Amino acid sequence: MLTRRIFGWSRLLAATICIVALVHRMLWGMGSQTMASDNFFAYLTIQSNSAFAVLALVAGVIALRTGEDPAWLTTARALVLSWTITAGLAFGLIVWQAGMRGIPISVPWSDVMLHFVLPAWSVVAWVLGPGRRPASWRVVPFVLLYPIVWGVFTIWRGGVIGWYPYYFLDPRQVSGLGEMGVSCAIALSIFALVAASLVVLSRVHPTAGQRTAAVGEALSPGPTPAPARRTPVTPVRRPSHPVH
């Protein structure tokens, strides 16, 4: 139970760090001409990490009050972690490609926390955290719904206002619809791969019920010994003597 409480407090700490990092990222980004207040929440990273902060708060409270996560919380964590981990991988790829092209990109500490530190911690907590149930395979297709809806809306909105949060969604920065389609397909494949990996890890190493089983085994009185068989005693008949 102590380990469960430690992970519960760590969830609350992660939520706090995420909220502080989001606020810093917003204030830091306001100094950029491409980051208007209307565009801050247009990034998939910002949206997914906002969901992560809320879910971590709820999950932390549940971990402090109950011994196991409910099934819906395991599903919600798998969904949100798939989005945040993939966003971190995509951000790392974008920074790497920008460096290869000689395009300088400033990465504040808040971006490091949101894209790398918190996702890495989330994977460790997902694998080792006590009270987590096995996730369902139905998580994988549901993970794809959010980036598909977000992508369609973002492309439509970008055509209206002339601004896109990521270069591979901007027709002016790619060779055409073919390259854009390939980039989107690769991104969706990464989402699916991350979600499937989380499901596999949860099913190979479920952590819910371990403490209950251990306590039950420790308190079990063990097998009841079989009662001793009673050997029937045959009465001894005394010989009869004739009466004289």
Solvent accessible surface area in square Angstrom, and as a share of the most:
residue,aa,sasa,rsa
1,M,87,0.39
2,L,131,0.65
3,T,75,0.44
4,R,7,0.03
5,R,98,0.36
6,I,100,0.51
7,F,41,0.17
8,G,0,0.00
9,W,143,0.50
10,S,28,0.18
11,R,11,0.04
12,L,33,0.16
13,L,108,0.54
14,A,5,0.04
15,A,0,0.00
16,T,73,0.42
17,I,55,0.28
18,C,0,0.00
19,I,76,0.38
20,V,79,0.45
21,A,0,0.00
22,L,20,0.10
23,V,71,0.41
24,H,53,0.24
25,R,37,0.14
26,M,59,0.27
27,L,119,0.59
28,W,104,0.37
29,G,1,0.01
30,M,78,0.35
31,G,75,0.72
32,S,49,0.32
33,Q,186,0.83
34,T,83,0.48
35,M,10,0.05
36,A,50,0.38
37,S,76,0.49
38,D,118,0.61
39,N,15,0.08
40,F,5,0.02
41,F,118,0.49
42,A,14,0.11
43,Y,39,0.15
44,L,12,0.06
45,T,9,0.05
46,I,7,0.04
47,Q,61,0.27
48,S,1,0.01
49,N,2,0.01
50,S,34,0.22
51,A,39,0.30
52,F,11,0.04
53,A,4,0.03
54,V,96,0.55
55,L,24,0.12
56,A,9,0.07
57,L,72,0.36
58,V,61,0.35
59,A,2,0.02
60,G,0,0.00
61,V,71,0.41
62,I,29,0.15
63,A,0,0.00
64,L,31,0.15
65,R,196,0.72
66,T,63,0.37
67,G,42,0.40
68,E,53,0.24
69,D,0,0.00
70,P,39,0.25
71,A,67,0.52
72,W,139,0.49
73,L,0,0.00
74,T,3,0.02
75,T,53,0.31
76,A,24,0.18
77,R,18,0.07
78,A,0,0.00
79,L,37,0.18
80,V,11,0.06
81,L,7,0.04
82,S,0,0.00
83,W,37,0.13
84,T,4,0.02
85,I,22,0.11
86,T,3,0.02
87,A,8,0.06
88,G,3,0.03
89,L,97,0.48
90,A,35,0.27
91,F,30,0.13
92,G,25,0.24
93,L,82,0.41
94,I,31,0.16
95,V,46,0.26
96,W,151,0.53
97,Q,49,0.22
98,A,8,0.06
99,G,55,0.53
100,M,137,0.61
101,R,147,0.54
102,G,63,0.60
103,I,92,0.47
104,P,126,0.79
105,I,74,0.38
106,S,77,0.50
107,V,54,0.31
108,P,16,0.10
109,W,120,0.42
110,S,0,0.00
111,D,5,0.02
112,V,58,0.33
113,M,37,0.17
114,L,1,0.00
115,H,11,0.05
116,F,88,0.36
117,V,65,0.37
118,L,7,0.03
119,P,11,0.07
120,A,60,0.46
121,W,75,0.26
122,S,2,0.01
123,V,52,0.30
124,V,80,0.46
125,A,3,0.02
126,W,0,0.00
127,V,38,0.22
128,L,106,0.53
129,G,3,0.03
130,P,31,0.20
131,G,3,0.02
132,R,1,0.00
133,R,91,0.33
134,P,67,0.42
135,A,1,0.01
136,S,38,0.25
137,W,125,0.44
138,R,179,0.65
139,V,3,0.01
140,V,27,0.16
141,P,77,0.48
142,F,117,0.49
143,V,0,0.00
144,L,43,0.21
145,L,97,0.48
146,Y,49,0.19
147,P,10,0.06
148,I,76,0.39
149,V,100,0.57
150,W,26,0.09
151,G,13,0.12
152,V,100,0.58
153,F,110,0.46
154,T,8,0.05
155,I,60,0.30
156,W,157,0.55
157,R,48,0.18
158,G,1,0.01
159,G,59,0.57
160,V,99,0.57
161,I,83,0.42
162,G,39,0.38
163,W,39,0.14
164,Y,30,0.11
165,P,14,0.09
166,Y,35,0.13
167,Y,53,0.20
168,F,39,0.16
169,L,4,0.02
170,D,3,0.02
171,P,61,0.38
172,R,168,0.61
173,Q,108,0.48
174,V,18,0.10
175,S,103,0.67
176,G,27,0.26
177,L,141,0.70
178,G,54,0.51
179,E,69,0.31
180,M,12,0.05
181,G,40,0.38
182,V,91,0.52
183,S,30,0.19
184,C,38,0.23
185,A,56,0.44
186,I,95,0.48
187,A,29,0.23
188,L,52,0.26
189,S,68,0.44
190,I,50,0.25
191,F,12,0.05
192,A,28,0.21
193,L,121,0.60
194,V,16,0.09
195,A,0,0.00
196,A,28,0.21
197,S,50,0.32
198,L,5,0.03
199,V,0,0.00
200,V,65,0.37
201,L,68,0.34
202,S,0,0.00
203,R,117,0.43
204,V,119,0.69
205,H,74,0.33
206,P,48,0.30
207,T,8,0.05
208,A,26,0.20
209,G,29,0.28
210,Q,95,0.42
211,R,136,0.50
212,T,92,0.53
213,A,66,0.51
214,A,59,0.46
215,V,63,0.36
216,G,41,0.39
217,E,141,0.63
218,A,83,0.64
219,L,138,0.69
220,S,64,0.41
221,P,139,0.87
222,G,37,0.35
223,P,134,0.85
224,T,125,0.73
225,P,111,0.70
226,A,91,0.70
227,P,121,0.76
228,A,95,0.74
229,R,232,0.85
230,R,225,0.82
231,T,116,0.67
232,P,119,0.75
233,V,138,0.79
234,T,111,0.65
235,P,107,0.67
236,V,137,0.79
237,R,218,0.79
238,R,219,0.80
239,P,102,0.64
240,S,109,0.70
241,H,148,0.66
242,P,98,0.62
243,V,147,0.85
244,H,206,0.92
